[in-house]
Amino acid sequence: YRFGHCYCFHLFNYEHMGYPPGYPEPEQEMYSAPHIPADTPRIQLRLAGDKRKHNEGRVEVFYSGEWGTVCDDDFSIHNAQVVCRELGYLEAMSWSPSAKYGKGEGRVWFDNVHCSGKESTLALCASNGIGVSDCKHSEDVGVICSDKRIPGFKFINTLPNHNLNIQVEDVRIRAILSSYRKRIPVTEGYVEVKDGGKWKQICNADWNPQNSRVICGMFGFPGERKYNARVYKMFARRRKPSYWDYSVNCTGNEAHLSSCHLGQGDMAEGKDNGTCTGGLPVVVSCVPGRAFAPTPQSGFRKAFRQEQPLVRLRGGAIVGEGRVEVLKGGEWGTICDDHWSLLASSVVCRELGFGTAKESLSGGRLGQGMGPVHMNEVQCSGFEKSITECLFDKESLGCSHEEDAAVRCNVPAMGFQEQLRLRGGRNPFEGRVEVLVERNGSLVWGTVCSEGWGTMEAMVTCRQLGLGFASSAFQETWYWPGDVSADRVAMSGVRCSGTEMTLSHCLHHGAHLACPKGGGPKPAPDLVLNPQVVEQTTYMEDRPMFMLQCAYEEDCLASSSRESPATAIRRLLRFSSQIHNNGQSDFRPKAGRHSWVWHECHRHYHSMEVFTHYDLFSLNGTKVAEGHKASFCLEDSECDEGIDKRYECANFGEQGITVGCWDTYRHDIDCQWVDISDIKPGDYIFQVVINPNYEVPESDYSNNIMKCRCRYDGNRVWMYSCHNGGSLSSESEQAFPGLLNNQVTHR
């Protein structure tokens, strides 16, 4: 087939259907909210404690306005199963007695708990009774849940709120004025709450700006603004509103309306039959982040740009999520997850032009960063303009990148997912890419020309569909026919940098098509070179040609070596490279075992034809020497503590780099050099690029490049100021003229 295709990894769990290895499998189940009997005590659960990942921790229970714990007496894996599923995880892996995650505070709400494992809430399990316990906090129980979430799980706050059991089913901003109805995203209108399946307005009698701030944050906007109240007063006179029975009182820091105080004081009932004497329906007007400025429905031309230069997100599969990195002293670093909270996460999200945080992630869940850990034990009021204004521990003692903090932010509903679809695949995460475009005044579906279609374009497609990272990009696939009605090419010349929110944000031909050929998010790896190892292991060696025959056959020497006699000396700049996989899935070669190449000299199979470029540039950016590794075998040389090696080159073994492991190419092996026989003494820039052709998808390509200042005096050579791409501020990067990033040099 002539058209571009895409295959996305999803983040959910699937049952086995016999697909080839590496393909996602169908969903195991979709979440539906459990029915809980009316007389069941209403509780809320959370995981807490020290030095933990997001899916493990001390079990804490909120009941009667107070957080407390659960005693480990008679606790079982069945109890843990109920806890984990109530929190939205697929299953429990294990549980821990004796306050493994630290001692909690407050009451011990549950003791001698006995669950069958099928209960929909811990409150339905047999126990001594809520609050009846003889336990101390040294007996607080902890659980470890599976990392996989229940597909479609949606947390709904059903806690008693001011003695009123109010369940917030759904909330929306409904555009009322005609000038706002056609805009995307919807930034202004009535605040409406679904109650008993019907949408109702809220009375503005007790409404305050903090309430508006919470509503805007829920819908992906960093702040609220004033609006023309006179126009809405006229509209309310024409149509009689239907009011919700409750009032709202927020502090301004809640992540969702359901977390605010709802109701009026200690009233047992709501307002008087949904009236609003002398009042009007609540209206909010929100300020969108720069990347989400409202546009007419037909055109999205703004590429995604972060608003603040001090903070950025890395390693996230979709817009508004990622590992939090801050700029300090000209160097990018991470935040330790000790005391990392939804409040601090919301400060980050608003700073970057998003709304509040919907999830605060710890344990390096969205990949581990490099460089320093700049902040630890961050404490925010929630009203700071930047995370850098929050209180924090400047020492960051004892923090490793395994504890890097991350966020998932609320982003505005832009309707991007409705403009793109995958068709013809065996599951919802693969297929022919079809786009919705305007033709002669109506919207029609069509295909994308496959000319130039590659991993970057597939990455943007998967992000637009909310499906995580791309696994593969195909230009021709006969088994994905797609919809017959969408066979016409609707978009051509697509070129993406990889950061765009939609395919339409990428460069493309527009209305004048040209196609010469005629026609639930899965994690990704992230390779990073260790710059310190390069600095520490660099040296110079002179070797005669007769000792370099194997390297010569692999094209690892400068072109002038072709004329050199066997006794001629070649001067080699040698170094070790240690390539870490800091991502969330293993790095596997694109090629299958059937196409690996046997290298007689090295006595093993090479799985990637081009894996790394080693280049030397003059200070004006001109390449003066190169020593690329023409091909590689990939294996785990060493791993972090607790992680086992999985890949090795020997005996036709599986090849790759496991998450948390690194592949070390020592300075003393063939081709681990740059041939500098022909260059003069002077100052240079040394550059290494990993996965230069983007053959294997990664969560972050910006850190695939490493640069050093290099000095060669004719007798010695040394490296200094080595750093990875994206690790320094733009000002510091100016010290490396002529070399901006991986894409400028290689694409």
matplotlib code that plots the C-alpha trace (Angstrom):
import matplotlib.pyplot as plt

x = [0.0, 1.0, 0.2, 2.0, 1.2, 1.8, 1.9, 1.6, 2.2, -0.6, -0.1, -2.8, -2.7, -3.9, -4.8, -2.7, -4.1, -1.2, 0.3, 4.0, 6.3, 6.3, 2.8, 0.3, -2.5, -6.3, -7.5, -8.2, -11.2, -12.6, -13.4, -16.9, -17.6, -18.7, -22.1, -21.5, -24.5, -25.8, -25.1, -21.4, -19.1, -17.6, -13.8, -10.9, -7.5, -4.0, -0.5, 2.0, 5.4, 9.2, 11.4, 8.7, 7.4, 4.0, 2.4, 3.6, 3.4, 1.7, -2.1, -3.8, -7.6, -9.6, -12.7, -14.8, -12.6, -9.3, -6.5, -5.4, -3.8, -4.5, -3.0, -1.0, -2.8, -4.3, -3.6, -3.4, -2.8, -6.6, -6.8, -4.0, -5.9, -9.0, -6.8, -5.0, -8.1, -9.8, -6.8, -7.1, -4.3, -4.9, -3.8, -1.7, 1.8, 2.6, 2.2, 4.5, 3.9, 5.6, 5.6, 8.0, 7.1, 7.4, 4.9, 1.7, -0.2, -3.8, -6.2, -5.7, -9.0, -8.9, -7.6, -8.0, -9.3, -10.5, -11.3, -12.2, -10.5, -13.7, -14.9, -15.2, -14.0, -12.0, -15.0, -17.0, -14.4, -14.9, -12.9, -13.1, -15.1, -13.9, -11.7, -11.7, -8.0, -5.3, -2.5, 0.4, 1.7, 4.7, 2.2, 1.1, 0.6, 1.9, 1.1, 2.9, 0.4, 1.1, 2.4, -0.5, -3.6, -7.2, -8.1, -10.5, -10.2, -11.6, -11.4, -14.6, -14.6, -17.6, -16.5, -19.1, -18.6, -19.7, -21.9, -23.5, -22.8, -22.4, -21.0, -19.7, -20.6, -19.1, -18.3, -18.1, -17.7, -20.5, -19.9, -23.0, -22.0, -22.0, -18.5, -17.2, -19.1, -16.9, -13.6, -11.3, -10.6, -13.7, -12.4, -15.5, -19.1, -21.4, -20.0, -22.3, -22.5, -24.1, -26.5, -28.7, -27.8, -28.9, -26.7, -27.3, -25.9, -24.4, -25.7, -23.2, -24.4, -21.3, -18.9, -15.4, -12.2, -10.7, -13.5, -12.9, -9.2, -10.0, -12.5, -10.0, -7.2, -9.4, -9.9, -6.2, -5.9, -3.3, -5.6, -8.9, -9.8, -12.8, -15.6, -18.5, -21.2, -23.8, -24.2, -24.7, -27.3, -29.3, -29.0, -30.1, -33.3, -34.2, -33.7, -34.5, -31.5, -31.8, -29.6, -27.6, -28.6, -25.2, -22.8, -19.1, -16.2, -12.7, -9.3, -8.0, -5.5, -7.8, -7.1, -10.8, -14.2, -15.0, -12.2, -13.7, -16.1, -19.6, -22.9, -23.8, -22.4, -23.9, -27.3, -28.6, -30.2, -29.1, -30.4, -34.1, -35.3, -32.5, -33.3, -30.9, -32.7, -31.3, -28.4, -27.2, -25.5, -21.8, -19.6, -15.9, -13.4, -10.1, -6.7, -5.2, -1.5, 0.4, 0.3, -3.5, -4.7, -8.2, -8.4, -11.1, -12.0, -10.3, -6.7, -4.2, -0.9, 0.8, 3.5, 3.9, 6.3, 6.9, 6.3, 9.0, 12.7, 13.4, 11.3, 10.6, 9.1, 11.0, 10.3, 6.5, 4.5, 1.9, 1.7, 1.5, 3.3, 6.9, 9.8, 10.2, 13.6, 14.7, 17.5, 20.0, 23.5, 23.2, 22.6, 19.4, 18.7, 15.8, 13.7, 13.8, 10.4, 10.7, 7.4, 6.5, 2.8, -0.1, 0.2, 3.8, 3.0, 0.2, 2.6, 4.8, 1.8, 0.4, 4.0, 4.2, 0.8, -1.3, -4.0, -3.7, -1.9, -4.1, -1.3, 1.9, 4.4, 7.5, 10.1, 11.4, 8.2, 8.6, 12.3, 15.4, 17.2, 20.9, 23.0, 22.4, 19.4, 18.6, 15.7, 14.5, 11.6, 9.7, 7.0, 4.6, 1.7, 0.2, 0.1, 3.8, 4.4, 7.2, 8.4, 11.7, 9.9, 8.8, 10.7, 13.0, 16.1, 19.1, 21.3, 19.4, 21.3, 20.8, 18.7, 19.4, 17.7, 15.6, 13.6, 13.1, 9.7, 7.2, 3.8, 0.7, -1.1, -4.7, -4.5, -7.3, -9.6, -8.4, -10.3, -7.1, -8.0, -11.1, -8.9, -6.9, -7.6, -5.9, -7.7, -7.1, -4.9, -5.4, -6.1, -6.8, -3.0, -1.9, -3.1, -3.1, -3.1, -6.2, -6.7, -9.8, -9.4, -11.6, -12.4, -14.9, -16.5, -17.0, -14.8, -13.6, -11.2, -8.1, -4.7, -1.2, 1.4, 4.1, 6.9, 9.3, 7.1, 9.3, 9.6, 9.2, 5.9, 4.7, 5.6, 3.4, 0.6, 0.6, 0.8, -2.2, -4.2, -3.1, -1.6, 1.9, 5.1, 5.4, 6.9, 7.3, 6.6, 5.8, 5.7, 4.1, 1.9, -0.3, -2.4, -3.7, -6.2, -8.0, -11.4, -12.2, -13.9, -10.7, -8.3, -7.6, -4.4, -5.3, -1.9, 1.6, 5.1, 4.8, 8.0, 7.9, 10.5, 8.8, 7.5, 4.3, 0.9, -0.7, 0.3, -1.2, 1.4, 4.2, 5.5, 3.4, 2.3, -1.1, -3.8, -1.3, -0.6, 2.4, 2.9, 5.5, 4.6, 0.9, -0.4, -2.9, 0.3, 3.5, 6.8, 9.9, 13.6, 15.9, 19.6, 22.0, 25.8, 27.8, 29.9, 32.2, 33.4, 34.4, 36.4, 38.2, 39.2, 40.4, 43.9, 45.9, 47.4, 49.6, 49.1, 50.5, 48.0, 48.8, 47.2, 44.1, 42.9, 39.7, 38.8, 39.8, 37.3, 34.6, 35.4, 36.4, 39.5, 39.8, 39.6, 43.4, 44.1, 43.2, 46.6, 48.6, 51.2, 50.9, 53.7, 52.2, 51.1, 47.6, 46.9, 43.7, 41.8, 40.5, 37.9, 35.3, 31.6, 29.0, 25.5, 22.8, 19.1, 17.3, 13.9, 11.0, 11.4, 14.3, 16.2, 15.9, 17.5, 15.1, 16.3, 15.2, 17.7, 17.4, 19.0, 21.9, 25.4, 28.1, 31.5, 34.3, 36.9, 34.9, 33.2, 29.7, 26.6, 26.0, 22.4, 22.4, 24.1, 24.5, 24.2, 26.6, 28.5, 31.8, 32.8, 35.4, 34.5, 36.4, 35.1, 33.1, 31.2, 33.1, 33.6, 37.3, 37.4, 34.9, 35.1, 31.6, 30.8, 29.6, 27.7, 27.2, 26.2, 24.1, 24.4, 24.1, 27.6, 26.5, 23.2, 22.0, 21.7, 18.7, 18.5, 19.6, 21.3, 19.1, 21.1, 24.5, 26.2, 27.9, 26.4, 23.9, 22.2, 19.3, 20.6, 19.5, 20.0, 17.8, 16.2, 18.6, 21.6, 24.4, 26.4, 30.1, 32.3, 35.8, 38.5, 40.7, 38.2, 38.2, 36.5, 36.1, 38.0, 38.3, 41.1, 42.9, 46.0, 45.2, 44.3, 46.5, 47.0, 44.4, 41.0, 38.1, 34.6, 34.1, 30.6, 28.9, 25.4, 23.5, 20.8, 21.5, 18.9, 16.1, 15.8, 14.5, 11.9, 12.9, 11.1, 13.7, 16.1, 17.5, 19.9, 21.2, 24.0, 27.1, 29.6, 33.0, 35.7, 38.8, 42.4, 45.1, 48.7, 50.4, 51.6, 48.6, 44.8, 42.2, 38.5, 36.8, 33.3, 31.6, 27.8, 24.7, 22.3, 19.6, 21.6, 22.8, 21.1, 21.0, 23.6, 26.0, 25.5, 26.9, 30.3, 29.9, 29.5, 28.2, 26.6, 23.1, 21.5, 21.2, 18.6, 20.5, 23.6, 22.0, 18.5]
y = [0.0, 3.5, 5.2, 6.0, 3.7, 3.8, 1.5, 2.9, 1.3, 1.7, 1.9, -0.6, -4.3, -6.9, -10.6, -12.8, -13.2, -15.0, -11.8, -11.8, -10.6, -6.9, -6.3, -4.9, -7.2, -6.5, -4.9, -7.2, -5.3, -1.8, -0.2, 0.4, 2.1, -0.4, -0.3, 0.3, -0.2, 3.0, 2.0, 1.3, 3.7, 6.1, 5.9, 7.1, 5.3, 6.5, 5.2, 7.1, 6.8, 7.1, 6.0, 4.4, 4.2, 5.5, 2.0, 1.1, 2.5, 2.6, 2.1, 5.2, 5.6, 8.9, 8.5, 11.0, 13.9, 12.3, 10.3, 7.1, 3.7, 0.0, -2.6, -5.6, -8.1, -10.9, -8.9, -11.0, -10.7, -10.8, -7.6, -6.0, -7.0, -5.0, -2.0, -2.0, -2.3, 0.4, 2.6, 1.8, -0.8, -4.2, -6.3, -6.6, -7.9, -8.2, -6.6, -5.5, -5.6, -3.6, -0.1, -0.8, 2.6, 4.5, 5.0, 6.8, 9.3, 9.7, 6.8, 3.2, 2.9, -0.9, -3.9, -7.7, -7.1, -10.2, -9.7, -12.4, -10.3, -9.6, -6.6, -3.3, -1.3, -2.1, -0.8, -3.9, -6.4, -7.9, -6.2, -5.2, -2.2, 1.2, 2.8, -0.3, -1.3, -2.2, -1.5, 1.0, 2.7, 0.4, -2.2, -0.1, -2.2, -1.4, -2.8, -3.1, -2.9, -3.9, -1.0, -1.5, 0.6, -0.7, 0.5, 3.4, 3.7, 7.1, 8.2, 9.8, 11.5, 10.2, 11.3, 12.8, 16.5, 18.8, 15.9, 15.7, 12.7, 14.5, 12.7, 14.9, 12.9, 15.2, 18.9, 21.0, 24.5, 25.1, 27.9, 30.2, 33.2, 32.5, 34.0, 31.3, 28.3, 27.8, 28.3, 25.5, 25.1, 26.3, 28.9, 30.7, 29.8, 28.3, 25.9, 22.9, 19.8, 16.6, 15.5, 12.4, 12.4, 16.0, 19.1, 21.9, 25.3, 26.6, 29.6, 32.5, 33.9, 32.5, 32.1, 33.3, 33.6, 30.6, 28.5, 29.7, 29.0, 25.3, 25.0, 26.5, 24.2, 21.1, 22.0, 22.5, 26.3, 28.0, 30.8, 32.7, 36.2, 38.7, 38.5, 40.7, 39.9, 42.1, 39.8, 36.7, 38.6, 39.2, 35.5, 34.2, 36.4, 34.7, 31.2, 30.0, 28.1, 24.8, 25.1, 22.5, 22.0, 22.8, 25.6, 25.4, 26.7, 26.0, 27.2, 27.6, 24.7, 21.7, 19.6, 19.0, 20.4, 17.3, 18.0, 21.4, 21.8, 21.3, 22.2, 24.9, 24.5, 21.5, 21.5, 18.0, 18.9, 21.1, 24.4, 25.2, 23.2, 24.5, 28.2, 31.1, 34.1, 37.3, 35.4, 34.1, 31.0, 30.8, 31.8, 31.3, 32.7, 31.0, 32.0, 29.3, 28.6, 30.0, 26.7, 26.4, 29.9, 29.5, 29.1, 28.6, 25.0, 24.6, 25.5, 24.6, 26.1, 26.7, 24.2, 23.3, 25.6, 25.7, 29.1, 29.2, 28.6, 27.5, 24.3, 21.6, 18.2, 15.3, 11.6, 11.9, 10.2, 12.9, 16.7, 17.7, 14.8, 14.1, 14.1, 17.5, 19.2, 22.6, 24.9, 26.0, 27.4, 26.9, 23.1, 21.1, 18.7, 16.8, 17.0, 14.3, 12.7, 13.0, 14.7, 15.3, 16.2, 17.0, 20.6, 21.0, 19.2, 21.7, 24.6, 23.0, 22.4, 25.9, 27.3, 25.5, 26.7, 23.7, 23.4, 21.5, 18.2, 15.1, 12.9, 13.3, 10.6, 9.4, 6.7, 7.8, 6.5, 8.6, 7.7, 8.7, 12.0, 12.8, 15.4, 16.8, 16.5, 20.2, 20.1, 17.8, 17.8, 20.5, 22.3, 24.7, 26.8, 26.2, 29.9, 30.2, 31.3, 28.8, 25.6, 27.4, 29.7, 26.8, 25.9, 22.9, 21.2, 22.5, 19.5, 16.7, 14.2, 10.6, 11.1, 9.2, 9.4, 6.4, 9.0, 11.5, 13.3, 13.6, 15.0, 14.4, 17.7, 18.6, 19.9, 21.6, 19.5, 20.6, 18.0, 16.7, 13.0, 13.5, 14.7, 11.5, 7.8, 4.4, 2.0, -1.6, -2.7, -5.8, -3.7, 0.0, 0.8, 0.1, 0.8, 3.2, 6.8, 8.7, 12.5, 14.7, 17.7, 20.3, 19.9, 22.1, 23.3, 19.9, 17.6, 14.4, 11.6, 10.9, 9.3, 10.6, 10.3, 7.9, 9.8, 10.6, 9.0, 8.0, 7.6, 11.3, 11.5, 8.3, 9.7, 12.8, 10.6, 8.4, 11.5, 13.1, 9.9, 9.7, 6.2, 6.7, 6.4, 5.0, 1.6, 1.5, 3.6, 1.8, 3.2, 0.1, -2.5, -4.6, -6.0, -2.6, -1.5, 1.2, 2.6, 2.6, 5.9, 7.5, 6.2, 9.7, 11.4, 14.3, 15.3, 15.2, 16.3, 15.8, 16.6, 16.6, 17.5, 15.2, 17.8, 18.9, 18.2, 17.2, 16.2, 19.4, 21.3, 19.6, 21.1, 19.8, 20.8, 22.3, 22.3, 21.7, 18.0, 16.3, 12.6, 11.0, 7.5, 8.1, 7.9, 2.6, 4.6, 1.9, 3.2, 3.7, 3.3, 6.4, 6.0, 8.4, 8.4, 9.0, 12.1, 11.6, 8.2, 9.8, 12.6, 10.1, 7.5, 9.6, 9.0, 8.9, 5.8, 5.2, 1.8, 0.4, -0.5, -4.2, -4.2, -2.5, -4.9, -5.8, -2.1, -1.3, -3.8, -2.2, 1.3, 2.6, 4.6, 7.8, 7.6, 8.3, 4.9, 3.3, 4.5, 3.6, 0.7, -2.0, -0.4, 3.1, 4.5, 5.7, 8.0, 7.2, 9.2, 6.5, 6.6, 4.4, 4.9, 3.9, 4.0, 3.8, 3.0, 5.4, 4.9, 2.7, -0.2, -2.2, -0.8, -3.5, -3.4, -2.6, -5.5, -9.1, -11.8, -13.1, -9.9, -9.6, -9.6, -12.0, -10.3, -12.8, -10.5, -10.0, -13.4, -12.2, -10.9, -7.1, -6.1, -2.5, -1.2, 2.4, 2.9, 5.7, 8.4, 9.7, 13.0, 15.8, 19.3, 22.5, 25.4, 26.8, 23.5, 21.9, 18.1, 17.3, 13.7, 10.8, 7.4, 6.1, 2.6, 1.2, -1.6, -2.7, -5.6, -4.6, -6.1, -5.5, -4.9, -3.9, -3.1, -1.1, -3.0, -5.4, -5.6, -8.7, -8.7, -9.9, -9.4, -10.7, -10.9, -14.3, -17.5, -15.6, -14.3, -11.8, -8.3, -5.1, -2.9, -3.5, -0.6, 0.3, -1.3, 0.0, -1.2, -0.3, -0.1, -0.1, 2.2, -0.9, -2.5, -2.1, 1.0, 2.7, 5.7, 8.6, 8.4, 11.8, 11.0, 13.8, 16.7, 19.4, 20.3, 22.7, 23.1, 21.0, 19.9, 16.1, 14.8, 11.5, 10.8, 7.6, 6.1, 8.9, 7.8, 7.4, 3.8, 2.8, 5.0, 6.6, 8.8, 11.6, 12.2, 15.5, 13.6, 11.2, 13.7, 14.3, 17.1, 17.9, 20.5, 18.7, 19.9, 18.2, 19.5, 17.0, 14.8, 14.5, 14.8, 15.5, 16.2, 18.7, 20.2, 17.0, 17.2, 15.6, 17.5, 19.3, 19.2, 22.9, 26.2, 27.8, 30.3, 27.6, 25.9, 29.0, 27.7, 25.1, 27.2, 25.8, 22.7, 23.2, 19.7, 16.3, 17.2, 20.1, 18.0, 14.7, 15.3]
z = [0.0, -0.7, 2.5, 5.8, 8.7, 12.4, 15.3, 18.8, 22.2, 24.7, 28.5, 29.5, 30.1, 27.5, 27.3, 25.1, 21.6, 19.9, 18.3, 17.5, 20.3, 20.7, 19.6, 22.2, 23.1, 23.6, 26.8, 29.7, 31.0, 31.1, 34.4, 35.5, 38.8, 41.4, 43.1, 46.8, 49.2, 50.6, 54.2, 53.5, 55.4, 52.8, 52.9, 50.7, 50.3, 49.4, 49.5, 51.6, 53.2, 52.7, 49.8, 47.7, 44.1, 43.1, 43.3, 46.8, 50.3, 53.6, 53.3, 54.6, 55.1, 55.2, 57.3, 59.4, 58.3, 59.4, 57.7, 59.5, 58.9, 58.8, 61.2, 59.9, 62.2, 60.1, 56.9, 53.7, 50.0, 49.5, 51.6, 49.5, 46.3, 47.5, 48.4, 45.1, 43.0, 44.9, 44.1, 40.4, 40.0, 38.3, 41.2, 44.4, 44.1, 47.8, 51.2, 54.1, 57.9, 60.6, 59.2, 56.3, 54.8, 58.1, 60.9, 60.1, 62.2, 63.5, 64.2, 63.2, 61.4, 60.5, 62.5, 61.9, 58.4, 56.5, 52.8, 50.2, 47.5, 45.6, 47.7, 45.9, 48.9, 52.0, 54.0, 52.9, 54.4, 57.9, 60.6, 64.3, 63.2, 62.0, 64.6, 66.9, 67.3, 69.8, 67.3, 67.4, 64.3, 64.4, 63.0, 60.0, 56.9, 53.4, 50.0, 46.6, 43.6, 40.0, 37.9, 35.5, 35.9, 35.4, 31.8, 32.0, 35.8, 36.9, 40.5, 41.8, 45.2, 47.0, 50.5, 52.9, 52.3, 55.1, 56.3, 52.9, 50.8, 47.5, 44.4, 41.6, 38.5, 35.9, 35.4, 32.2, 30.9, 28.4, 26.0, 26.0, 23.8, 20.1, 19.8, 22.1, 20.7, 17.7, 19.6, 20.6, 23.4, 25.3, 27.7, 28.9, 29.8, 32.4, 35.0, 34.9, 37.1, 36.1, 38.9, 38.4, 34.7, 34.2, 33.7, 36.2, 36.7, 40.0, 41.8, 42.0, 45.3, 47.3, 44.3, 44.7, 42.5, 44.2, 42.9, 39.4, 39.7, 40.5, 37.6, 35.1, 36.5, 36.0, 32.3, 31.6, 32.1, 34.4, 35.5, 35.4, 34.2, 34.3, 31.9, 30.7, 33.3, 31.6, 28.6, 30.8, 32.9, 29.7, 28.6, 32.1, 31.8, 28.5, 29.7, 33.2, 34.6, 36.4, 39.6, 41.4, 45.0, 46.6, 47.0, 46.4, 48.6, 47.4, 48.7, 45.2, 45.4, 44.9, 41.8, 41.2, 42.2, 44.1, 46.5, 47.5, 50.4, 49.0, 50.6, 53.1, 56.6, 58.4, 56.6, 56.2, 52.9, 49.9, 48.8, 48.6, 45.6, 43.3, 43.5, 43.4, 44.8, 43.2, 41.8, 38.4, 37.0, 37.7, 34.7, 34.4, 31.9, 31.8, 30.4, 28.2, 28.1, 25.1, 23.3, 23.5, 22.4, 21.0, 17.2, 14.7, 14.3, 10.9, 11.6, 14.3, 13.4, 16.8, 17.7, 21.3, 23.2, 26.9, 28.5, 31.1, 30.5, 34.1, 34.1, 31.5, 31.2, 29.6, 28.9, 28.7, 26.0, 25.6, 26.0, 29.6, 31.2, 31.9, 34.3, 35.9, 35.2, 36.5, 35.3, 37.9, 37.4, 33.6, 34.0, 33.8, 36.7, 38.3, 41.5, 44.2, 45.0, 48.8, 49.8, 46.2, 46.1, 43.9, 45.2, 44.0, 40.8, 40.1, 40.5, 37.8, 35.5, 35.8, 35.3, 32.0, 30.8, 31.7, 34.4, 37.7, 38.0, 37.7, 38.9, 40.9, 40.0, 41.9, 41.6, 38.2, 36.7, 33.5, 33.1, 35.0, 34.2, 34.1, 35.8, 39.3, 41.6, 42.1, 44.5, 47.3, 49.9, 47.9, 49.8, 48.0, 49.1, 45.6, 44.6, 43.6, 40.0, 39.6, 41.4, 41.9, 44.4, 46.6, 49.8, 49.3, 50.8, 48.9, 49.9, 48.1, 50.2, 49.5, 46.3, 43.2, 39.8, 40.7, 42.8, 40.0, 40.3, 37.4, 36.7, 34.5, 34.0, 32.9, 29.4, 27.5, 25.3, 21.8, 19.8, 18.4, 18.8, 16.6, 13.6, 13.3, 13.3, 12.7, 10.5, 9.4, 12.2, 14.4, 17.4, 18.2, 18.4, 14.9, 11.4, 8.4, 9.4, 8.3, 8.8, 8.8, 6.5, 5.0, 1.2, -0.6, 2.6, 4.2, 6.4, 4.8, 5.8, 3.8, 4.0, 4.6, 1.8, 3.0, 1.3, 4.1, 6.8, 9.7, 13.5, 14.3, 12.4, 14.0, 17.4, 16.8, 15.6, 18.7, 20.9, 19.2, 19.7, 23.3, 22.7, 24.2, 22.2, 18.7, 18.3, 14.5, 11.4, 8.2, 4.7, 3.1, 4.7, 2.6, 5.5, 6.7, 4.0, 6.0, 5.0, 1.3, 1.6, 2.9, 0.1, -1.3, -0.1, 2.2, 3.6, 2.0, 2.7, 6.5, 8.4, 12.2, 14.8, 17.3, 19.8, 17.9, 19.4, 16.1, 12.6, 11.3, 13.5, 11.5, 8.3, 5.4, 1.9, 2.9, 0.2, -2.7, -2.3, -3.9, -3.4, -5.7, -4.6, -5.4, -2.3, 26.1, 26.1, 25.9, 27.4, 25.3, 25.9, 26.4, 25.7, 27.3, 27.1, 30.3, 29.5, 32.5, 31.2, 27.9, 29.7, 32.0, 29.4, 26.5, 25.2, 22.0, 20.4, 17.3, 15.6, 12.4, 9.6, 9.7, 13.2, 12.0, 9.2, 10.9, 11.5, 8.0, 6.6, 8.8, 7.4, 10.8, 9.6, 7.7, 3.9, 3.6, 5.1, 1.8, 0.3, 3.5, 3.4, 6.1, 8.1, 8.1, 11.5, 12.1, 15.0, 17.0, 19.5, 21.8, 24.6, 26.3, 25.8, 28.4, 27.0, 29.7, 29.1, 31.4, 29.8, 30.7, 28.2, 26.8, 23.8, 21.1, 17.6, 14.8, 12.7, 13.4, 14.1, 10.5, 9.2, 11.7, 10.2, 11.3, 11.7, 11.3, 12.9, 16.1, 16.1, 16.9, 15.1, 14.8, 15.1, 14.0, 10.9, 12.3, 16.0, 16.9, 15.1, 16.5, 14.9, 15.4, 14.3, 14.0, 16.2, 13.2, 12.9, 10.0, 10.3, 10.2, 11.3, 11.8, 13.4, 13.3, 14.5, 11.3, 13.1, 16.7, 18.8, 21.8, 25.2, 29.0, 30.3, 33.8, 35.5, 38.5, 41.8, 41.7, 37.9, 36.0, 32.6, 29.8, 26.6, 25.4, 22.0, 22.5, 21.0, 18.9, 22.0, 22.1, 21.8, 23.4, 26.5, 29.5, 31.4, 34.2, 32.5, 30.2, 27.3, 27.7, 24.6, 26.1, 24.8, 23.7, 21.3, 17.5, 16.1, 19.5, 18.2, 15.8, 13.3, 13.7, 11.6, 9.2, 11.6, 12.9, 16.5, 17.8, 19.6, 18.4, 19.3, 19.8, 19.2, 19.8, 18.5, 19.5, 17.3, 14.8, 12.2, 14.8, 13.7, 17.2, 18.9, 22.2, 24.7, 24.4, 21.4, 22.8, 25.1, 22.4, 21.5, 23.6, 23.0, 24.5, 24.0, 22.7, 22.7, 20.6, 20.9, 18.6, 21.5, 23.8, 23.5, 26.2, 26.6, 28.9, 29.4, 28.2, 28.4, 26.9, 24.7, 26.6, 29.9, 29.7, 29.3, 25.9, 27.1, 28.1, 24.7, 23.0, 24.0, 21.3, 18.2, 14.9, 16.6, 17.9, 18.2, 16.8, 14.2, 12.7, 12.1, 11.0, 9.6]

ax = plt.figure().add_subplot(projection="3d")
ax.plot(x, y, z, "-o")
ax.set_aspect("equal")
plt.show()
